[in-house]
Amino acid sequence: TDGQQNGDETGIDCGGSCTTCTAVDCVVSAWSSWGTCSVACGGGTRSRSRTITTAPQNGGTACPILSEDGSCNTAGCPVDCVVSTWSTWGTCSVICGGGTRS
């Protein structure tokens, strides 16, 4: 051998050694918990991530996506009741003796 191309079937240069390169696939952690939603209602976003625990080497499988976004709190926001100002008092039902007006 020439001491330069002593890799596995992928032909990876093993740095001049006479050993066979072993492909190491990427390994990632479990997904983190989802983060806090960007809004309380009406449709927001949140994200989660994971980290590389073993980096790929010697032509091993590349790492998958490490972060993602998702929808959250998609229900519409409640609408508060809005009332107008009070109207003026109407005329009293009697001139004296405890009438009513509205």
C-alpha positions as CSV (number, residue, x, y, z in Angstrom):
1,T,0.0,0.0,0.0
2,D,1.0,3.6,-0.4
3,G,0.3,4.6,3.2
4,Q,-2.1,7.3,2.1
5,Q,-5.4,5.6,1.0
6,N,-5.8,2.8,3.6
7,G,-9.4,3.6,4.3
8,D,-12.6,1.6,4.2
9,E,-14.7,1.3,1.0
10,T,-15.3,5.1,1.1
11,G,-11.7,5.7,0.3
12,I,-11.2,8.1,3.3
13,D,-7.6,9.2,4.0
14,C,-6.7,7.8,7.4
15,G,-3.8,10.2,7.8
16,G,-1.1,7.9,6.5
17,S,-1.6,5.0,8.9
18,C,-2.0,1.5,7.8
19,T,-5.1,0.8,9.8
20,T,-8.6,0.7,8.4
21,C,-10.8,3.8,9.0
22,T,-14.0,3.1,10.7
23,A,-16.9,5.3,9.8
24,V,-18.5,6.9,12.9
25,D,-22.1,8.1,12.5
26,C,-23.4,11.2,14.1
27,V,-25.2,10.7,17.4
28,V,-27.4,13.4,18.9
29,S,-29.1,13.9,22.3
30,A,-32.8,13.6,22.9
31,W,-34.9,16.7,22.1
32,S,-35.0,19.3,24.9
33,S,-38.4,20.3,26.3
34,W,-40.3,22.8,24.2
35,G,-39.5,26.4,25.1
36,T,-42.0,29.0,26.2
37,C,-44.6,30.1,23.6
38,S,-44.0,33.6,22.2
39,V,-47.6,34.6,22.9
40,A,-50.4,33.6,25.4
41,C,-53.1,33.2,22.7
42,G,-53.7,33.8,19.0
43,G,-50.9,31.7,17.6
44,G,-47.3,31.8,18.5
45,T,-44.1,29.8,18.1
46,R,-41.8,27.8,20.4
47,S,-38.6,25.9,19.8
48,R,-36.6,23.0,21.0
49,S,-33.1,21.7,20.3
50,R,-30.7,18.8,20.7
51,T,-26.9,18.6,20.7
52,I,-24.3,16.5,19.0
53,T,-23.0,13.8,21.4
54,T,-20.7,12.1,18.8
55,A,-19.6,14.0,15.7
56,P,-19.4,12.1,12.4
57,Q,-16.0,10.9,11.3
58,N,-14.4,9.1,8.4
59,G,-17.5,9.5,6.2
60,G,-20.1,8.5,8.8
61,T,-23.7,9.6,8.6
62,A,-24.1,13.4,8.9
63,C,-26.0,14.9,11.9
64,P,-29.7,15.5,11.6
65,I,-31.3,18.9,12.2
66,L,-30.5,20.2,15.7
67,S,-33.4,22.7,16.3
68,E,-37.0,23.1,15.3
69,D,-39.8,25.5,15.8
70,G,-43.5,24.6,16.4
71,S,-46.8,26.3,16.7
72,C,-48.4,26.9,20.1
73,N,-51.4,28.6,21.7
74,T,-53.3,28.6,18.5
75,A,-56.7,29.3,20.0
76,G,-58.0,32.8,19.5
77,C,-57.6,35.4,22.3
78,P,-60.7,36.1,24.4
79,V,-62.4,39.4,23.7
80,D,-63.3,41.6,26.7
81,C,-66.8,43.0,26.9
82,V,-66.8,46.7,26.0
83,V,-69.8,48.9,27.0
84,S,-70.6,52.5,26.2
85,T,-70.8,55.2,28.8
86,W,-73.9,55.6,30.9
87,S,-76.8,57.5,29.3
88,T,-78.4,60.4,31.1
89,W,-81.0,59.7,33.7
90,G,-84.6,59.6,32.5
91,T,-87.5,61.4,34.1
92,C,-88.7,60.3,37.5
93,S,-91.9,58.2,37.5
94,V,-93.5,60.4,40.2
95,I,-93.1,64.0,41.4
96,C,-92.8,63.0,45.1
97,G,-93.0,59.9,47.3
98,G,-90.2,57.7,46.0
99,G,-90.5,57.1,42.3
100,T,-88.0,55.5,40.0
101,R,-86.1,56.5,36.9
102,S,-83.9,54.7,34.5
